[in-house]
Amino acid sequence: MAQRPASSGGSTGARSTLPSGYDDPKAQFDKRAALETKKIKELLNAVEKGRAQLESERKVYCEELKKHLIAYCADETIGTSSYITSI
């Protein structure tokens, strides 16, 4: 294999740009980091939304239901003797 002749420009430093066809690794990393950060934020939002929904359901079924059952049992018209005999 033949070697390339040294450039006549006298520059011995490394080239600052990558050859065409290659992407900058830092730019690729930054894109990937931004994409993964976006996915994590979306997942966090979905988890928070699910947590809020579960908390509201817990409140309805555990706290509100108890209050309504107490009010239902305290109602005088429900516990009449004709109602009890019909049951």
Biopython code that builds the backbone (N, CA, C, O; Angstrom):
import numpy as np
from Bio.PDB.StructureBuilder import StructureBuilder

atoms = [
    (1, "MET", "N", (0.830, -1.166, 0.000)),
    (1, "MET", "CA", (0.000, 0.000, 0.000)),
    (1, "MET", "C", (0.882, 1.238, 0.000)),
    (1, "MET", "O", (1.891, 1.297, 0.702)),
    (2, "ALA", "N", (0.501, 2.192, -0.769)),
    (2, "ALA", "CA", (1.291, 3.415, -0.858)),
    (2, "ALA", "C", (0.873, 4.379, 0.228)),
    (2, "ALA", "O", (-0.305, 4.480, 0.573)),
    (3, "GLN", "N", (1.852, 5.084, 0.764)),
    (3, "GLN", "CA", (1.566, 6.071, 1.791)),
    (3, "GLN", "C", (1.276, 7.402, 1.136)),
    (3, "GLN", "O", (1.758, 7.697, 0.042)),
    (4, "ARG", "N", (0.488, 8.193, 1.818)),
    (4, "ARG", "CA", (0.164, 9.513, 1.298)),
    (4, "ARG", "C", (1.339, 10.444, 1.553)),
    (4, "ARG", "O", (2.014, 10.348, 2.579)),
    (5, "PRO", "N", (1.566, 11.312, 0.645)),
    (5, "PRO", "CA", (2.635, 12.281, 0.875)),
    (5, "PRO", "C", (2.198, 13.304, 1.916)),
    (5, "PRO", "O", (1.012, 13.616, 2.026)),
    (6, "ALA", "N", (3.134, 13.814, 2.661)),
    (6, "ALA", "CA", (2.837, 14.818, 3.673)),
    (6, "ALA", "C", (2.310, 16.066, 3.000)),
    (6, "ALA", "O", (2.714, 16.408, 1.889)),
    (7, "SER", "N", (1.395, 16.747, 3.691)),
    (7, "SER", "CA", (0.823, 17.944, 3.096)),
    (7, "SER", "C", (1.871, 19.037, 3.043)),
    (7, "SER", "O", (2.738, 19.137, 3.911)),
    (8, "SER", "N", (1.777, 19.833, 2.032)),
    (8, "SER", "CA", (2.766, 20.885, 1.850)),
    (8, "SER", "C", (2.402, 22.144, 2.608)),
    (8, "SER", "O", (3.131, 23.134, 2.541)),
    (9, "GLY", "N", (1.293, 22.130, 3.327)),
    (9, "GLY", "CA", (0.858, 23.295, 4.073)),
    (9, "GLY", "C", (1.672, 23.523, 5.329)),
    (9, "GLY", "O", (1.619, 24.614, 5.899)),
    (10, "GLY", "N", (2.424, 22.532, 5.781)),
    (10, "GLY", "CA", (3.239, 22.682, 6.955)),
    (10, "GLY", "C", (2.465, 22.503, 8.249)),
    (10, "GLY", "O", (3.030, 22.693, 9.327)),
    (11, "SER", "N", (1.218, 22.153, 8.179)),
    (11, "SER", "CA", (0.393, 21.974, 9.375)),
    (11, "SER", "C", (0.605, 20.564, 9.908)),
    (11, "SER", "O", (0.356, 19.587, 9.202)),
    (12, "THR", "N", (1.065, 20.454, 11.152)),
    (12, "THR", "CA", (1.288, 19.139, 11.742)),
    (12, "THR", "C", (0.218, 18.788, 12.763)),
    (12, "THR", "O", (0.225, 17.674, 13.287)),
    (13, "GLY", "N", (-0.708, 19.704, 13.065)),
    (13, "GLY", "CA", (-1.773, 19.469, 14.053)),
    (13, "GLY", "C", (-2.866, 18.584, 13.491)),
    (13, "GLY", "O", (-2.983, 18.413, 12.278)),
    (14, "ALA", "N", (-3.676, 18.017, 14.396)),
    (14, "ALA", "CA", (-4.784, 17.160, 13.976)),
    (14, "ALA", "C", (-5.876, 18.014, 13.357)),
    (14, "ALA", "O", (-6.044, 19.188, 13.686)),
    (15, "ARG", "N", (-6.602, 17.396, 12.464)),
    (15, "ARG", "CA", (-7.704, 18.115, 11.831)),
    (15, "ARG", "C", (-8.809, 18.340, 12.844)),
    (15, "ARG", "O", (-9.114, 17.452, 13.640)),
    (16, "SER", "N", (-9.409, 19.513, 12.822)),
    (16, "SER", "CA", (-10.430, 19.863, 13.804)),
    (16, "SER", "C", (-11.812, 19.344, 13.407)),
    (16, "SER", "O", (-12.710, 19.297, 14.248)),
    (17, "THR", "N", (-11.995, 18.965, 12.182)),
    (17, "THR", "CA", (-13.296, 18.452, 11.756)),
    (17, "THR", "C", (-13.156, 16.994, 11.384)),
    (17, "THR", "O", (-12.094, 16.543, 10.953)),
    (18, "LEU", "N", (-14.232, 16.272, 11.556)),
    (18, "LEU", "CA", (-14.237, 14.865, 11.202)),
    (18, "LEU", "C", (-14.449, 14.720, 9.704)),
    (18, "LEU", "O", (-15.033, 15.594, 9.063)),
    (19, "PRO", "N", (-13.975, 13.623, 9.158)),
    (19, "PRO", "CA", (-14.199, 13.400, 7.727)),
    (19, "PRO", "C", (-15.694, 13.339, 7.416)),
    (19, "PRO", "O", (-16.504, 13.003, 8.280)),
    (20, "SER", "N", (-16.042, 13.663, 6.190)),
    (20, "SER", "CA", (-17.456, 13.623, 5.821)),
    (20, "SER", "C", (-17.998, 12.204, 5.961)),
    (20, "SER", "O", (-17.284, 11.227, 5.735)),
    (21, "GLY", "N", (-19.259, 12.109, 6.333)),
    (21, "GLY", "CA", (-19.860, 10.790, 6.531)),
    (21, "GLY", "C", (-19.888, 10.394, 7.996)),
    (21, "GLY", "O", (-20.539, 9.410, 8.344)),
    (22, "TYR", "N", (-19.219, 11.112, 8.848)),
    (22, "TYR", "CA", (-19.202, 10.824, 10.275)),
    (22, "TYR", "C", (-19.871, 11.967, 11.023)),
    (22, "TYR", "O", (-19.689, 13.139, 10.693)),
    (23, "ASP", "N", (-20.644, 11.605, 12.028)),
    (23, "ASP", "CA", (-21.285, 12.623, 12.859)),
    (23, "ASP", "C", (-20.411, 12.907, 14.068)),
    (23, "ASP", "O", (-19.625, 12.067, 14.507)),
    (24, "ASP", "N", (-20.565, 14.076, 14.576)),
    (24, "ASP", "CA", (-19.825, 14.467, 15.769)),
    (24, "ASP", "C", (-20.339, 13.653, 16.958)),
    (24, "ASP", "O", (-21.537, 13.694, 17.238)),
    (25, "PRO", "N", (-19.480, 12.916, 17.668)),
    (25, "PRO", "CA", (-19.945, 12.095, 18.792)),
    (25, "PRO", "C", (-20.603, 12.918, 19.902)),
    (25, "PRO", "O", (-21.560, 12.456, 20.523)),
    (26, "LYS", "N", (-20.108, 14.117, 20.155)),
    (26, "LYS", "CA", (-20.709, 14.960, 21.193)),
    (26, "LYS", "C", (-22.127, 15.359, 20.797)),
    (26, "LYS", "O", (-23.030, 15.360, 21.633)),
    (27, "ALA", "N", (-22.324, 15.695, 19.536)),
    (27, "ALA", "CA", (-23.661, 16.069, 19.068)),
    (27, "ALA", "C", (-24.612, 14.872, 19.165)),
    (27, "ALA", "O", (-25.772, 15.026, 19.547)),
    (28, "GLN", "N", (-24.115, 13.680, 18.818)),
    (28, "GLN", "CA", (-24.941, 12.479, 18.936)),
    (28, "GLN", "C", (-25.317, 12.230, 20.396)),
    (28, "GLN", "O", (-26.462, 11.900, 20.705)),
    (29, "PHE", "N", (-24.340, 12.392, 21.284)),
    (29, "PHE", "CA", (-24.602, 12.187, 22.701)),
    (29, "PHE", "C", (-25.619, 13.203, 23.217)),
    (29, "PHE", "O", (-26.525, 12.847, 23.971)),
    (30, "ASP", "N", (-25.474, 14.451, 22.818)),
    (30, "ASP", "CA", (-26.404, 15.494, 23.256)),
    (30, "ASP", "C", (-27.822, 15.210, 22.772)),
    (30, "ASP", "O", (-28.785, 15.409, 23.513)),
    (31, "LYS", "N", (-27.952, 14.741, 21.517)),
    (31, "LYS", "CA", (-29.276, 14.393, 20.982)),
    (31, "LYS", "C", (-29.878, 13.246, 21.780)),
    (31, "LYS", "O", (-31.048, 13.288, 22.160)),
    (32, "ARG", "N", (-29.065, 12.220, 22.031)),
    (32, "ARG", "CA", (-29.548, 11.044, 22.766)),
    (32, "ARG", "C", (-29.934, 11.424, 24.192)),
    (32, "ARG", "O", (-30.965, 10.977, 24.696)),
    (33, "ALA", "N", (-29.111, 12.249, 24.846)),
    (33, "ALA", "CA", (-29.409, 12.680, 26.214)),
    (33, "ALA", "C", (-30.711, 13.479, 26.258)),
    (33, "ALA", "O", (-31.513, 13.302, 27.175)),
    (34, "ALA", "N", (-30.926, 14.344, 25.288)),
    (34, "ALA", "CA", (-32.156, 15.130, 25.242)),
    (34, "ALA", "C", (-33.364, 14.226, 25.018)),
    (34, "ALA", "O", (-34.406, 14.422, 25.643)),
    (35, "LEU", "N", (-33.235, 13.238, 24.135)),
    (35, "LEU", "CA", (-34.327, 12.309, 23.862)),
    (35, "LEU", "C", (-34.665, 11.478, 25.096)),
    (35, "LEU", "O", (-35.837, 11.315, 25.436)),
    (36, "GLU", "N", (-33.642, 10.952, 25.765)),
    (36, "GLU", "CA", (-33.878, 10.133, 26.956)),
    (36, "GLU", "C", (-34.445, 10.976, 28.095)),
    (36, "GLU", "O", (-35.285, 10.495, 28.855)),
    (37, "THR", "N", (-34.005, 12.204, 28.223)),
    (37, "THR", "CA", (-34.543, 13.103, 29.246)),
    (37, "THR", "C", (-36.021, 13.367, 28.994)),
    (37, "THR", "O", (-36.822, 13.394, 29.928)),
    (38, "LYS", "N", (-36.380, 13.562, 27.727)),
    (38, "LYS", "CA", (-37.782, 13.792, 27.372)),
    (38, "LYS", "C", (-38.627, 12.566, 27.711)),
    (38, "LYS", "O", (-39.730, 12.699, 28.241)),
    (39, "LYS", "N", (-38.110, 11.370, 27.406)),
    (39, "LYS", "CA", (-38.843, 10.144, 27.711)),
    (39, "LYS", "C", (-39.038, 9.982, 29.216)),
    (39, "LYS", "O", (-40.113, 9.584, 29.665)),
    (40, "ILE", "N", (-38.004, 10.288, 29.992)),
    (40, "ILE", "CA", (-38.100, 10.157, 31.442)),
    (40, "ILE", "C", (-39.121, 11.139, 32.008)),
    (40, "ILE", "O", (-39.886, 10.793, 32.908)),
    (41, "LYS", "N", (-39.133, 12.355, 31.485)),
    (41, "LYS", "CA", (-40.105, 13.342, 31.961)),
    (41, "LYS", "C", (-41.526, 12.916, 31.626)),
    (41, "LYS", "O", (-42.431, 13.095, 32.440)),
    (42, "GLU", "N", (-41.736, 12.352, 30.436)),
    (42, "GLU", "CA", (-43.062, 11.865, 30.057)),
    (42, "GLU", "C", (-43.497, 10.727, 30.968)),
    (42, "GLU", "O", (-44.655, 10.662, 31.381)),
    (43, "LEU", "N", (-42.561, 9.825, 31.281)),
    (43, "LEU", "CA", (-42.869, 8.713, 32.166)),
    (43, "LEU", "C", (-43.186, 9.210, 33.571)),
    (43, "LEU", "O", (-44.114, 8.712, 34.209)),
    (44, "LEU", "N", (-42.439, 10.169, 34.048)),
    (44, "LEU", "CA", (-42.694, 10.749, 35.365)),
    (44, "LEU", "C", (-44.065, 11.413, 35.414)),
    (44, "LEU", "O", (-44.781, 11.275, 36.406)),
    (45, "ASN", "N", (-44.436, 12.125, 34.366)),
    (45, "ASN", "CA", (-45.760, 12.751, 34.302)),
    (45, "ASN", "C", (-46.872, 11.705, 34.314)),
    (45, "ASN", "O", (-47.901, 11.894, 34.963)),
    (46, "ALA", "N", (-46.660, 10.597, 33.592)),
    (46, "ALA", "CA", (-47.661, 9.534, 33.565)),
    (46, "ALA", "C", (-47.803, 8.887, 34.938)),
    (46, "ALA", "O", (-48.917, 8.578, 35.363)),
    (47, "VAL", "N", (-46.692, 8.679, 35.634)),
    (47, "VAL", "CA", (-46.742, 8.093, 36.975)),
    (47, "VAL", "C", (-47.456, 9.036, 37.938)),
    (47, "VAL", "O", (-48.278, 8.594, 38.741)),
    (48, "GLU", "N", (-47.155, 10.310, 37.867)),
    (48, "GLU", "CA", (-47.815, 11.284, 38.741)),
    (48, "GLU", "C", (-49.313, 11.351, 38.457)),
    (48, "GLU", "O", (-50.118, 11.470, 39.381)),
    (49, "LYS", "N", (-49.685, 11.276, 37.184)),
    (49, "LYS", "CA", (-51.100, 11.293, 36.821)),
    (49, "LYS", "C", (-51.811, 10.057, 37.379)),
    (49, "LYS", "O", (-52.917, 10.157, 37.911)),
    (50, "GLY", "N", (-51.171, 8.896, 37.254)),
    (50, "GLY", "CA", (-51.737, 7.662, 37.804)),
    (50, "GLY", "C", (-51.852, 7.716, 39.318)),
    (50, "GLY", "O", (-52.844, 7.258, 39.885)),
    (51, "ARG", "N", (-50.840, 8.274, 39.976)),
    (51, "ARG", "CA", (-50.860, 8.401, 41.433)),
    (51, "ARG", "C", (-52.011, 9.316, 41.877)),
    (51, "ARG", "O", (-52.710, 9.013, 42.844)),
    (52, "ALA", "N", (-52.198, 10.413, 41.180)),
    (52, "ALA", "CA", (-53.278, 11.338, 41.518)),
    (52, "ALA", "C", (-54.638, 10.676, 41.317)),
    (52, "ALA", "O", (-55.549, 10.875, 42.121)),
    (53, "GLN", "N", (-54.780, 9.894, 40.253)),
    (53, "GLN", "CA", (-56.045, 9.202, 39.995)),
    (53, "GLN", "C", (-56.316, 8.159, 41.078)),
    (53, "GLN", "O", (-57.447, 8.043, 41.551)),
    (54, "LEU", "N", (-55.298, 7.403, 41.473)),
    (54, "LEU", "CA", (-55.481, 6.415, 42.536)),
    (54, "LEU", "C", (-55.841, 7.072, 43.862)),
    (54, "LEU", "O", (-56.670, 6.555, 44.610)),
    (55, "GLU", "N", (-55.226, 8.200, 44.151)),
    (55, "GLU", "CA", (-55.527, 8.909, 45.391)),
    (55, "GLU", "C", (-56.968, 9.408, 45.391)),
    (55, "GLU", "O", (-57.650, 9.333, 46.414)),
    (56, "SER", "N", (-57.436, 9.918, 44.250)),
    (56, "SER", "CA", (-58.831, 10.384, 44.195)),
    (56, "SER", "C", (-59.804, 9.216, 44.324)),
    (56, "SER", "O", (-60.842, 9.350, 44.971)),
    (57, "GLU", "N", (-59.485, 8.073, 43.719)),
    (57, "GLU", "CA", (-60.349, 6.900, 43.854)),
    (57, "GLU", "C", (-60.349, 6.389, 45.289)),
    (57, "GLU", "O", (-61.393, 5.989, 45.803)),
    (58, "ARG", "N", (-59.190, 6.399, 45.939)),
    (58, "ARG", "CA", (-59.114, 5.968, 47.332)),
    (58, "ARG", "C", (-59.972, 6.865, 48.217)),
    (58, "ARG", "O", (-60.660, 6.393, 49.122)),
    (59, "LYS", "N", (-59.919, 8.148, 47.945)),
    (59, "LYS", "CA", (-60.706, 9.089, 48.736)),
    (59, "LYS", "C", (-62.195, 8.820, 48.545)),
    (59, "LYS", "O", (-62.960, 8.819, 49.510)),
    (60, "VAL", "N", (-62.600, 8.596, 47.313)),
    (60, "VAL", "CA", (-64.022, 8.356, 47.035)),
    (60, "VAL", "C", (-64.489, 7.063, 47.694)),
    (60, "VAL", "O", (-65.533, 7.040, 48.345)),
    (61, "TYR", "N", (-63.721, 5.987, 47.530)),
    (61, "TYR", "CA", (-64.174, 4.689, 48.020)),
    (61, "TYR", "C", (-63.972, 4.504, 49.521)),
    (61, "TYR", "O", (-64.736, 3.771, 50.149)),
    (62, "CYS", "N", (-62.979, 5.137, 50.105)),
    (62, "CYS", "CA", (-62.694, 4.919, 51.521)),
    (62, "CYS", "C", (-63.283, 5.992, 52.425)),
    (62, "CYS", "O", (-63.786, 5.678, 53.504)),
    (63, "GLU", "N", (-63.232, 7.224, 52.016)),
    (63, "GLU", "CA", (-63.683, 8.310, 52.891)),
    (63, "GLU", "C", (-65.122, 8.721, 52.580)),
    (63, "GLU", "O", (-65.959, 8.772, 53.482)),
    (64, "GLU", "N", (-65.409, 9.008, 51.342)),
    (64, "GLU", "CA", (-66.743, 9.473, 50.964)),
    (64, "GLU", "C", (-67.785, 8.375, 51.143)),
    (64, "GLU", "O", (-68.901, 8.649, 51.585)),
    (65, "LEU", "N", (-67.435, 7.137, 50.805)),
    (65, "LEU", "CA", (-68.384, 6.033, 50.956)),
    (65, "LEU", "C", (-68.755, 5.851, 52.422)),
    (65, "LEU", "O", (-69.919, 5.613, 52.745)),
    (66, "LYS", "N", (-67.780, 5.960, 53.303)),
    (66, "LYS", "CA", (-68.046, 5.820, 54.734)),
    (66, "LYS", "C", (-69.016, 6.904, 55.216)),
    (66, "LYS", "O", (-69.954, 6.618, 55.960)),
    (67, "LYS", "N", (-68.785, 8.138, 54.790)),
    (67, "LYS", "CA", (-69.672, 9.238, 55.177)),
    (67, "LYS", "C", (-71.097, 8.990, 54.673)),
    (67, "LYS", "O", (-72.066, 9.202, 55.403)),
    (68, "HIS", "N", (-71.216, 8.544, 53.433)),
    (68, "HIS", "CA", (-72.539, 8.316, 52.850)),
    (68, "HIS", "C", (-73.239, 7.125, 53.498)),
    (68, "HIS", "O", (-74.461, 7.142, 53.647)),
    (69, "LEU", "N", (-72.493, 6.095, 53.885)),
    (69, "LEU", "CA", (-73.109, 4.959, 54.566)),
    (69, "LEU", "C", (-73.630, 5.362, 55.938)),
    (69, "LEU", "O", (-74.704, 4.925, 56.351)),
    (70, "ILE", "N", (-72.876, 6.189, 56.642)),
    (70, "ILE", "CA", (-73.339, 6.674, 57.953)),
    (70, "ILE", "C", (-74.606, 7.495, 57.781)),
    (70, "ILE", "O", (-75.554, 7.336, 58.549)),
    (71, "ALA", "N", (-74.635, 8.364, 56.789)),
    (71, "ALA", "CA", (-75.833, 9.170, 56.532)),
    (71, "ALA", "C", (-77.004, 8.279, 56.128)),
    (71, "ALA", "O", (-78.142, 8.548, 56.513)),
    (72, "TYR", "N", (-76.744, 7.225, 55.358)),
    (72, "TYR", "CA", (-77.786, 6.295, 54.918)),
    (72, "TYR", "C", (-78.371, 5.543, 56.111)),
    (72, "TYR", "O", (-79.586, 5.385, 56.226)),
    (73, "CYS", "N", (-77.491, 5.086, 56.992)),
    (73, "CYS", "CA", (-77.953, 4.331, 58.161)),
    (73, "CYS", "C", (-78.702, 5.217, 59.140)),
    (73, "CYS", "O", (-79.583, 4.734, 59.851)),
    (74, "ALA", "N", (-78.376, 6.493, 59.194)),
    (74, "ALA", "CA", (-79.029, 7.414, 60.127)),
    (74, "ALA", "C", (-80.405, 7.853, 59.644)),
    (74, "ALA", "O", (-81.177, 8.431, 60.409)),
    (75, "ASP", "N", (-80.710, 7.584, 58.391)),
    (75, "ASP", "CA", (-81.997, 8.009, 57.839)),
    (75, "ASP", "C", (-83.120, 7.182, 58.469)),
    (75, "ASP", "O", (-83.109, 5.952, 58.409)),
    (76, "GLU", "N", (-84.066, 7.859, 59.059)),
    (76, "GLU", "CA", (-85.175, 7.210, 59.778)),
    (76, "GLU", "C", (-86.131, 6.492, 58.825)),
    (76, "GLU", "O", (-86.710, 5.473, 59.201)),
    (77, "THR", "N", (-86.306, 6.988, 57.627)),
    (77, "THR", "CA", (-87.299, 6.409, 56.713)),
    (77, "THR", "C", (-86.852, 5.055, 56.173)),
    (77, "THR", "O", (-87.680, 4.274, 55.705)),
    (78, "ILE", "N", (-85.606, 4.780, 56.230)),
    (78, "ILE", "CA", (-85.122, 3.506, 55.684)),
    (78, "ILE", "C", (-85.395, 2.367, 56.655)),
    (78, "ILE", "O", (-85.739, 1.264, 56.231)),
    (79, "GLY", "N", (-85.250, 2.614, 57.925)),
    (79, "GLY", "CA", (-85.382, 1.548, 58.921)),
    (79, "GLY", "C", (-86.781, 1.359, 59.463)),
    (79, "GLY", "O", (-86.920, 0.956, 60.618)),
    (80, "THR", "N", (-87.815, 1.622, 58.708)),
    (80, "THR", "CA", (-89.187, 1.428, 59.181)),
    (80, "THR", "C", (-89.496, -0.060, 59.284)),
    (80, "THR", "O", (-88.822, -0.889, 58.672)),
    (81, "SER", "N", (-90.508, -0.383, 60.054)),
    (81, "SER", "CA", (-90.843, -1.792, 60.266)),
    (81, "SER", "C", (-91.346, -2.443, 58.977)),
    (81, "SER", "O", (-91.069, -3.618, 58.735)),
    (82, "SER", "N", (-92.085, -1.696, 58.143)),
    (82, "SER", "CA", (-92.559, -2.289, 56.885)),
    (82, "SER", "C", (-91.397, -2.577, 55.947)),
    (82, "SER", "O", (-91.428, -3.550, 55.194)),
    (83, "TYR", "N", (-90.382, -1.740, 55.990)),
    (83, "TYR", "CA", (-89.189, -1.966, 55.160)),
    (83, "TYR", "C", (-88.445, -3.201, 55.648)),
    (83, "TYR", "O", (-87.989, -4.019, 54.848)),
    (84, "ILE", "N", (-88.323, -3.332, 56.967)),
    (84, "ILE", "CA", (-87.604, -4.462, 57.543)),
    (84, "ILE", "C", (-88.361, -5.763, 57.223)),
    (84, "ILE", "O", (-87.732, -6.766, 56.885)),
    (85, "THR", "N", (-89.676, -5.761, 57.323)),
    (85, "THR", "CA", (-90.447, -6.964, 57.024)),
    (85, "THR", "C", (-90.415, -7.299, 55.554)),
    (85, "THR", "O", (-90.468, -8.473, 55.190)),
    (86, "SER", "N", (-90.330, -6.298, 54.700)),
    (86, "SER", "CA", (-90.277, -6.580, 53.267)),
    (86, "SER", "C", (-88.924, -7.187, 52.852)),
    (86, "SER", "O", (-88.826, -7.921, 51.869)),
    (87, "ILE", "N", (-87.907, -6.860, 53.623)),
    (87, "ILE", "CA", (-86.586, -7.433, 53.330)),
    (87, "ILE", "C", (-86.570, -8.856, 53.788)),
    (87, "ILE", "O", (-85.557, -9.539, 53.642)),
]
sb = StructureBuilder()
sb.init_structure("model")
sb.init_model(0)
sb.init_chain("A")
sb.init_seg("    ")
for serial, (resi, resn, name, xyz) in enumerate(atoms, 1):
    if name == "N":
        sb.init_residue(resn, " ", resi, " ")
    sb.init_atom(name, np.array(xyz, "f"), 0.0, 1.0, " ", f" {name:<3s}", serial, name[0])
structure = sb.get_structure()
